[in-house]
Amino acid sequence: MADLHCENVVVLDVRELSQVTKFIVIGSGTSDRQMYSVADDVAEYGQENGHPVFRSSHERSSNWIVIDFVDVIIHIFEPNTRAYYDLESLWIDAVELSWKRPQPTDTKSNA
């Protein structure tokens, strides 16, 4: 999501708190078009990696898109809607995971 210009991407570990999912990912979109594009790309990425979407709310008039992969639930918000619902406070006891994209490994030989 961050690669697609979502802002303030947060990953919450809710395994000890939820009976429904293991991780929640929250990000803010910069525009409607960008939010829908991110949702499409995330769903496609999951499908390509053996994790098809279980359910989603992907309506064009929405300020909040949810993509449910069962073990991971993705929330993409318009920033004001994200502030209003404040899921981070709802899951205040969840562990916020530190994340960053792994760097590609160098396959060149130093010989």
LINPE-V928779 format. One record per residue. N is the residue number from 1. PSI is psi as a letter, one per 20 degrees, with the letter a starting at -180 (NA if undefined). OMEGA is omega in radians with two decimals (* if undefined). D_FIRST is the distance of its C-alpha to the first C-alpha in Angstrom with 2 decimals. Layout:
BEGIN
n = [N | N]
psi = [PSI | PSI]
omega = [OMEGA | OMEGA]
d_first = [D_FIRST | D_FIRST]
END
This chain:
BEGIN
n = [1 | 2 | 3 | 4 | 5 | 6 | 7 | 8 | 9 | 10 | 11 | 12 | 13 | 14 | 15 | 16 | 17 | 18 | 19 | 20 | 21 | 22 | 23 | 24 | 25 | 26 | 27 | 28 | 29 | 30 | 31 | 32 | 33 | 34 | 35 | 36 | 37 | 38 | 39 | 40 | 41 | 42 | 43 | 44 | 45 | 46 | 47 | 48 | 49 | 50 | 51 | 52 | 53 | 54 | 55 | 56 | 57 | 58 | 59 | 60 | 61 | 62 | 63 | 64 | 65 | 66 | 67 | 68 | 69 | 70 | 71 | 72 | 73 | 74 | 75 | 76 | 77 | 78 | 79 | 80 | 81 | 82 | 83 | 84 | 85 | 86 | 87 | 88 | 89 | 90 | 91 | 92 | 93 | 94 | 95 | 96 | 97 | 98 | 99 | 100 | 101 | 102 | 103 | 104 | 105 | 106 | 107 | 108 | 109 | 110 | 111]
psi = [g | h | h | k | k | q | q | l | p | p | p | p | o | j | h | i | h | q | j | h | r | h | q | p | p | p | q | p | r | i | r | g | g | g | g | h | g | g | g | g | h | g | g | g | g | g | g | h | k | j | n | q | p | g | q | q | o | l | q | i | j | q | j | o | p | p | o | o | j | f | h | p | p | p | p | o | q | p | g | h | h | g | h | g | h | l | h | h | h | h | l | h | i | q | p | p | p | p | q | q | p | q | q | q | q | o | j | q | q | j | NA]
omega = [3.13 | 3.11 | -3.11 | 3.03 | 2.94 | -3.11 | 3.07 | 3.13 | -3.11 | 3.06 | -3.12 | 3.06 | -3.09 | -3.10 | -3.13 | -3.03 | -3.02 | 3.03 | -3.03 | -3.05 | 3.13 | -3.09 | 3.05 | 3.09 | -3.09 | 3.07 | 3.11 | 3.08 | -3.14 | 3.10 | 3.10 | -3.10 | -3.13 | 3.13 | -3.13 | 3.11 | 3.10 | 3.14 | 3.11 | -3.12 | 3.12 | 3.11 | 3.12 | 3.12 | 3.10 | 3.14 | -3.12 | -3.10 | 3.03 | 3.13 | -3.13 | 3.11 | 3.07 | 3.10 | 3.03 | 2.96 | -2.96 | -3.08 | -3.08 | -3.11 | -3.02 | 3.02 | -3.09 | -3.14 | 3.12 | 3.06 | -3.05 | 3.06 | -3.09 | -3.14 | 3.12 | 3.06 | -3.10 | 3.05 | 3.06 | -3.03 | 2.78 | -2.99 | -3.14 | 3.10 | 3.09 | 3.13 | -3.12 | -3.09 | 3.00 | -3.13 | 3.12 | 3.09 | 3.09 | 3.14 | -3.06 | -3.13 | 3.12 | 3.07 | 3.06 | -3.09 | 3.03 | -3.10 | 2.93 | -3.12 | 3.10 | 3.09 | 3.09 | 3.12 | 3.14 | -3.10 | 3.13 | 3.10 | 3.11 | -3.10 | *]
d_first = [0.00 | 3.78 | 5.34 | 5.13 | 6.65 | 5.46 | 8.28 | 9.78 | 7.24 | 10.05 | 10.99 | 14.49 | 17.09 | 19.32 | 21.48 | 24.54 | 23.99 | 22.91 | 24.84 | 22.15 | 19.02 | 18.19 | 14.73 | 12.83 | 9.21 | 9.17 | 7.27 | 9.20 | 9.15 | 11.60 | 13.57 | 14.40 | 13.89 | 10.39 | 9.54 | 11.49 | 10.11 | 6.48 | 8.63 | 10.82 | 8.66 | 7.35 | 11.08 | 12.36 | 10.73 | 12.24 | 15.43 | 15.80 | 15.64 | 18.15 | 16.21 | 16.89 | 15.83 | 18.68 | 18.26 | 16.08 | 16.86 | 15.62 | 18.37 | 18.42 | 20.16 | 17.85 | 16.23 | 14.47 | 12.75 | 13.07 | 12.31 | 14.77 | 14.92 | 17.89 | 17.11 | 13.52 | 12.85 | 9.57 | 10.34 | 8.92 | 11.75 | 13.75 | 14.64 | 18.27 | 17.65 | 15.43 | 18.36 | 20.87 | 19.68 | 18.64 | 17.30 | 17.14 | 20.92 | 21.47 | 20.16 | 21.86 | 23.41 | 20.23 | 19.39 | 16.29 | 15.04 | 14.59 | 11.97 | 11.37 | 10.90 | 14.47 | 16.52 | 18.12 | 21.67 | 24.51 | 26.69 | 29.44 | 32.72 | 34.28 | 37.74]
END
